[in-house]
Amino acid sequence: MPLAPLFADRMADIEPFRVVEVLARATELQAQGRDIVHLAAGEPDFATAQPIIRAGQQALADGHTYYSQAAGLPALREALSRWYEQEYGLDIDPRRIMITPGASGALLLLAALLLNPGEHMLLPDPGYPCNRHFLRLVEGRGRLLPVGPETGFQLNAELVAKHWDSATVGAMVASPANPTGGVLTRQQLAELATTVRERRGWLVVDEIYHGLGYGVETPSVLEVDPDAFVINSFSKYFGMTGWRLGWLVAPEAAVPELEKLAQNLFISMSTMAQYAALAGFEPATREILDQRRDIFAQRRDYLLPELEKIGFVVPQPPEGAFYIYADMSKFGDDSQAFCLEMLEQHGVALTPGADFGRNKASSYVRFSYTTGLERIEEAVQRLARVLG
């Protein structure tokens, strides 16, 4: 008999991560000898910086292959505490910082900590797709609120107040955001925090693209709300995607509960990866990482006007991260079909808007400038030939 009816009901509500499917198909085409320009993945194309790699190798050589504490290495939590002081002028107790298996691990901990069955968090649409699926996993829900250019594709205090109800436990935003690269100002964060606090809820802010801002200030929500939950990761600015390491800053009262969850769900994070991450805070490593951020800025500054010349409309020019979220409705009304055609027929891999929600998803595609400038130029030429 078919097995699907025997699976949990939640599986019907958890959708595929479409960008992963795009990458899988692009890999298949490459294996057939096709030349594919990758503008889909949210992964820096730079290999992990050598000082971090050497630190990881040294950790292996020194025998650091055992479990760490469930909350992470004390030395790494202390390094992050110093990071918050240097970058934001904040005094964050290292005991409030949890090391997690990627930002995804932090999201799973928060979903389990904050939601009872039937409760929901307010989320922007478009937004990072996995957020709502983590909430569904614990029998909660992500309530998607359509956002557009008028709010910078972000939730604001007015939207949160309007849509808050008895089943709402909080709001989750990202700054810089995926897929738009939009950044929330300190005032906007403060207004969100006040609105959520007045309703005795929780504010969760995804800050995994901090360090990748372009000419604008990217404040941490902790500057205006010390009781907010902050999710971050070593994947983006630090370039450690495959090491699967992130962190979570939580109110002091939440830490024992989070540690209890981590003990049961993860036991601990990769010990070798944690020792490697310590090298990410060294001045020589930071210099490498900042140079890479400047390269991302150069790519953005080339790609954005070129897409607009072709006919794409970009209502939110990216202020951070490494994405451009573009309206492609001039070229059709089905972004999934558009992306499939661009990949299969023209060798350009893009992500359809449907990966990020439902709000006008058929009209948008996401460009990720995580490949070299020469390859981006090649993609522009191919798109211009077809669309221009």
N, C-alpha and C positions, 0 to 999 in steps of 0.2 A: 504494500500500500504506500501511497505518497507520504513522505515524512512531514511536509510543510504543515498540515493541520495539527501536528503534535507539538509544534514549536510555540513558544510564548507569544501571547497577543501583541506584546510591545514590538515584535520584529516587523510587523506590518507598518509601524509608524516610523521606523528608523530607516532613512533613505540612504542609498549609496553616496559616497563622497565622489562626486562626478569627476573632479580633477584627477583623482587616482585612476579612474577609468580612462580618461584622456591620455594620461601618461602611459598606461599599459598598452593602449592602441598605438601610440607613437613609437613605443619600443618595438612592437611587432612590425611596424612599417620600416623602422630602421634595420631590423634584422633581415628584411627583404631587400635591403640596399637603397632604400629611400633616404633622401636628405631632409631631415625634419628640423625646423627651427623651433626651439622650445620657449614659448612665452606663456606657459600655463602654470608651472609649478611654483609654489611659494617657498622655494628653497634657494638660498644663495648658491651661486655657481662656484664660489671660491672654496677650495678645500680648507679644512680647519687650519688655523694659523699654526706654524711650526712650533712656537713655544708651548702651545697647548698640547700638541701631539707629543712633544718630548716629555712633558710632564706626565702624560698618560703612560708612556713607555717606561718612564722611571718608576711610576707607581707599580707597574707589573713587575719590574725587576726587583723592587723592594719588597715584594710579597703582599701588597695591599689588595688582596683578593678575597677578603672576608666581608661579611655583612657589616654595614655601618649602622648607626642608630637609625631608627625609623624616621626621625625628623631630619637626618642628614649629618654629615661631618660637622662638628662644632667649628672647625677652622673655616669651612666654607660659609657657614651661617654668619660668622664674625666678619668675613671678607665682604659679604653682602651688606652687612650693617654699615661697614665703613664706606661702601659704594653709595649707599643712600645719604650718608653724611656729606660725601664729596660732591655728588651730583645734584642733590636737592636741599642740602642743609638740614636734613632730618636726623633725629636721634631715634633709631629703631632698635629696640632690644633684640639681640640675635635670637633669643628664645621665641620671638614672634615670627621667625622666618622658618618655613618648612621647605626642605628640598624635596622635589617630587620627580617622578619619571616623566619628564617633559611637562609642558603646560597642560597637556591632556590629563596627566595625573592630578594636577591641581584642580582642574575642572571637575573631575570625578569626585574628589574629596568634598568640594563645595556642594555639589549636587546632593551627595549623601547627607551632608551636615545640615543643609538649610531647608530642604523640601520634604513635606509630608505628601503622601499620595493625594492627588487632586489639586495640589497647590501649584502656583506658577510664578515664573520670573518674567518681567517685561524685557523684551529683546528688540533691537532694531532690525528692520527688514528693508534692505539687505544687511547681512551680517555673516559672521563665521558660522558655517552650517552645523558643526559638531556640537555647538552649545546646546541647541534645543534637543539633540539626541541624548546627550548626557542627562539632561533633566528627565527625559522620557524613560531612561533606563531605571531611574529610581521612582517611577510612577508619578512623576511630576510633569510639568509642561512648560514649554517656552511659548509665551504669548507674543507673537510677532506683530510689531507695530510698524506700519508702512512709514518710511521716512524718505525724504528727497532733498533736492538742492536747497530748498528753503530753510532747512535745519542743518545743512552740511552733511546729510545722510546720517545724522546722529539723533539719539533720543535727547530731549531736553526736559526741563522741569515741568513745562506746561503739558507735554504729552504724558509724562509719568503721572501727574496729578489727574489728568482727564481719564486715564484708563485704569487707575488703581481701584481694586475692589477687594472684597473680603477674602478672596483666595490668593491675593498677591502677597508674596513674601519679599520681593525686592526687584531691582533692575540691574541689568548687566550691559555694560557698554565697553567699547574698545577705543583706545587712543594711543597712537595712530590706529586707524581702523583698517580691517580687511573686509571688503575689497577696495575701498575708496582711497585709503591713505589720508583720510580726514583726521584732524587733531582737535580735541576739545581744549578750550582755553581754561585758565584757572577759575575764572568767574563762572563759566558753564559747569565745571566740575563742582564748584561750591554750591551752585543753585540746585544741581541734581542731588547732592548730598543732603542739603537742607530739606528738600521735598521728600526724599526717602526717609530721612530720620524722623520727620514730623509724623510719618505714618507707621513708625516703629518697624521699618523694614531694613533690608540690607542692600548696600550698594557694592557691586562687584565690578572691578575695572580690569580689563585685559590690557596690560602694558608691554606685551611681548615685542613690540616694534620700537620701544624706547631705545635711543641710541642711533636710530635711523630717521632723524628729522632733518628737514631741508630748509634752513633759513627761518624757522619759526621755533618758538619755545614749546617744549613738550613737558608741561608740568605733571608731576605725579599727583594722583588724587589724595595721597597721604599728606600732602601739603595743606589740604583744606579739610580733610576728614580722617583723623587718625584711626577711626574704627571701620573704615572701608576695607574690603578684601581686595588684594592686588594679586593678579596672576602675572607671572613673567617666565622667561625661558632663556636658556643659553643657545637656542637654535638660530636666532635671527641675527642680532648684532654680533654675538660672539661666534657665530658660524659653526655651531656644534650640533647640527640637525641629527645626525646618526648616533650621537652619544646618548640621546634621550634623557635630557636633564632640564628641569625647570625649577621654579620655586613659587611659594605662596607666602604673602605677608597677611597675617590675621590678627584680630584683636586678641589680647592676652587671654581672655576668658575662653576663647574658642580653641586654643592650642591643645589642651589635654584631649579634647574630643577628636581633633584632627589627628593627633598622634595615635589614638586608639584605632581610628579608621585605617591609618597608614600601616600600622602593625599587622592588621588583618588583610588588607588589600595588597600591599606591596612587600612587606617585611622590611625592605630597604631599597635604596636606589643603587645603581652601579657604583661601587666604591672607586674603581679606577677612573670612571668619568668624573667623579667629584674631585679627586686629586688633580686631574687634568684641568678642570675648570678653575682651580685656584690660580693657574698661570694666566688666565684671561684678564686678571686685574693688574698685572705687572705693566709698568709704563711702556716697555718696548712692545708688548702685545697690544696695548691700547692704541699705540701709534699705527700699527698694522690695521687694526679694525677701523680706525677713523679714516684711514686712506681708502679702505674699501667702501665706507659710507660715501665718500666723495665721488667714487666711481659710480655708485648707484645714482647719485645726483646728476652726474654727467649723462648717464643713460636716460634718465627721466627728461632732462632738458632737451635731448634730441628727439625722443620718441613722442612726447606730448604734442608738439606742433606738427610733426609729420602725420600723426593720426588725424589731427584736425584738418590738415590739407586734403587728406583722402576723403573726408566726409564724416568721420566719427565726431560725436559731440561729447565733450568731457565737462559735465556740469560742476564736478568737484575736482579741481586740479590737486594732485596728491601733495600733501605737506610732509608725509612720512611714509614708512614702510617701503615697498617696492612694487606697487600696483597702480594701474590706471583702470578705472571703471568707466567704460565708454558706451554711450548710446549708439547702437548700430541700426536703429530703425529705418534709416535711409536705405538700407540694403535688404530689408525684409522684416518679417514679423515673427521669426522663430530663431532665437539665438542658438538653440541646440543644433538645429539643422545647419545654421550658418557655420558654427564651429566645426561640425562634422565635415562640411564641404571644404573649409579652409585646410583641415588636416588631411583628408583623404585625397583631395584634388591638387592642393597647392603646397602641402608640406609645412603649414604653420599651425602650431598647437596653441589653442586659446581655451579659456574656461568660460562656459556659458553662464549667464546670470542665474539660471535655475539652481546652481550650486549654493547660492547665497540667500535663498528665500523665494518668495512668491510675488513680491511687489515689483511689477513691470519687468519681471525676470526675462521675459521673451524679447525684451528690447535692449538688453545689456550684455556685454561681454567684458571679461577681465583680462587685461594684458599684464604679464609679470615680467619686469625688466631685470631678470636674474640670469641673463646670459650676456656674452660679450657684445660690445658695441658693433663689431663687424657683423655678427649674426643678427642683431636687431636691424641693422641697415638692410640686410638681405631680406628679412621678413617684411620690412616696409616696401621694398621694391616689388616683392611678390604680391602684396596686398594692393599696391598702387596699380599694378598691371591688370589685376582682376576687377578692382572696384573703381579705380580712378577714371 
